[in-house]
Structures are given as structure tokens and as C-alpha cells.
Amino acid sequence: LTRVHIPPNCRVVRLHLDPGTDAYRDYRATLHDVSGVELWAQGQLQTANVQGGNAITLTFPCELLPEGDYHARLHGLSPGAPPVRLRRYDFRVLRD
């Protein structure tokens, strides 16, 4: 399980998600707690070069994530079509 360490004075968390080989013009991402409740969502996301590879960057406030387990979901968006569920990214938040 990927661990995300959050320092005490944190303002925002940035997660870089690898979309894999799926190529969409836009993406939608959601953040869920361990029970599956959606905590955050954002659409119209696009890939960018991050550390030599394509990634989708999610940015949200640190206070949204107390210690615990979470998952992010990535969906591909195509005009006139419903979102396509692509990947799930599980992670654990640890407060320093």
C-alpha cells in the first residue's frame, strides 16, 4: 500500500496518478475514504509530464485527509459518452 506522509504544516496534497496506456482528452478523478464515501471530485483533468512520464495531478487541501486508508479513482472522459472507469489507486495517509 502506497504511503503518503503529511507534515504538520501542510496546506495541499498533490497526488500524481499514472493513467497507464489509456489515452483520453480529459479525465475525472474522485477521492474516497475506506468505506467508499466520495470526499472530493474534479473533472476536466489532463495529463502532464511529471518526472519523465505522463501523469494526472490531483491537488486538494491537507485537512481533507486525516490518517487512514483511501483510494482515488480515475475515469476517462470522451465527448458524448459516459465516463469510463479506468483505475483505482489505494493509499494510506500518515501524519508526521
C-alpha positions as CSV (number, residue, x, y, z in Angstrom):
1,L,0.0,0.0,0.0
2,T,1.4,3.4,-1.0
3,R,2.1,5.6,2.0
4,V,1.5,9.4,1.8
5,H,3.3,11.3,4.7
6,I,1.7,14.6,5.5
7,P,3.7,17.1,7.6
8,P,2.0,19.2,10.4
9,N,2.1,22.5,8.4
10,C,0.8,21.0,5.1
11,R,-1.6,23.1,3.0
12,V,-2.2,21.0,0.0
13,V,-1.5,17.4,-1.1
14,R,-0.6,16.6,-4.7
15,L,-1.0,13.1,-5.9
16,H,0.4,12.1,-9.3
17,L,-1.7,9.3,-10.9
18,D,-0.3,7.2,-13.8
19,P,-3.2,6.9,-16.4
20,G,-1.4,3.9,-17.9
21,T,-1.9,3.3,-21.6
22,D,-5.4,4.7,-21.7
23,A,-5.5,7.9,-23.7
24,Y,-8.3,10.3,-23.2
25,R,-8.5,14.0,-23.8
26,D,-9.8,14.6,-20.3
27,Y,-10.1,12.7,-17.1
28,R,-12.2,12.8,-13.9
29,A,-10.8,11.8,-10.6
30,T,-12.6,11.1,-7.3
31,L,-11.2,10.5,-3.8
32,H,-12.9,8.1,-1.4
33,D,-12.4,7.1,2.2
34,V,-12.0,3.4,3.2
35,S,-15.8,2.9,3.4
36,G,-16.2,4.2,-0.2
37,V,-17.7,7.6,0.6
38,E,-16.7,10.2,-2.1
39,L,-14.8,13.0,-0.4
40,W,-13.6,15.0,-3.4
41,A,-14.0,15.1,-7.2
42,Q,-12.6,17.0,-10.1
43,G,-13.2,16.8,-13.8
44,Q,-11.5,18.2,-16.9
45,L,-8.1,16.9,-15.8
46,Q,-5.4,16.4,-18.4
47,T,-2.1,14.5,-18.4
48,A,1.2,16.4,-18.0
49,N,4.8,15.4,-18.0
50,V,5.8,14.6,-14.4
51,Q,9.3,13.2,-13.7
52,G,9.7,11.9,-17.3
53,G,6.3,10.3,-17.7
54,N,2.6,11.2,-18.2
55,A,0.6,11.7,-15.0
56,I,-2.6,13.4,-13.8
57,T,-2.0,15.6,-10.8
58,L,-4.7,15.9,-8.1
59,T,-4.4,18.8,-5.7
60,F,-6.6,19.1,-2.6
61,P,-6.4,20.5,1.0
62,C,-4.5,18.5,3.6
63,E,-7.2,18.8,6.1
64,L,-9.4,16.6,3.8
65,L,-7.2,13.6,4.8
66,P,-6.8,12.6,8.4
67,E,-4.7,9.4,9.0
68,G,-6.3,6.4,7.4
69,D,-6.8,4.5,4.2
70,Y,-8.2,6.0,1.0
71,H,-8.5,5.4,-2.7
72,A,-8.6,7.5,-5.8
73,R,-10.5,6.5,-8.9
74,L,-9.7,7.7,-12.4
75,H,-12.2,7.9,-15.2
76,G,-11.6,8.7,-18.9
77,L,-13.9,11.3,-20.5
78,S,-15.0,11.3,-24.1
79,P,-17.4,13.9,-25.6
80,G,-21.0,12.5,-25.8
81,A,-20.1,9.3,-23.9
82,P,-20.4,8.2,-20.2
83,P,-17.2,8.3,-18.1
84,V,-15.1,5.1,-18.4
85,R,-13.7,3.7,-15.1
86,L,-10.0,3.2,-15.6
87,R,-8.0,2.6,-12.5
88,R,-8.1,2.6,-8.7
89,Y,-5.2,3.9,-6.6
90,D,-5.1,2.7,-3.0
91,F,-3.0,4.6,-0.4
92,R,-2.6,5.2,3.3
93,V,-2.2,8.7,4.8
94,L,0.2,9.0,7.8
95,R,0.6,12.3,9.7
96,D,4.1,13.2,10.7
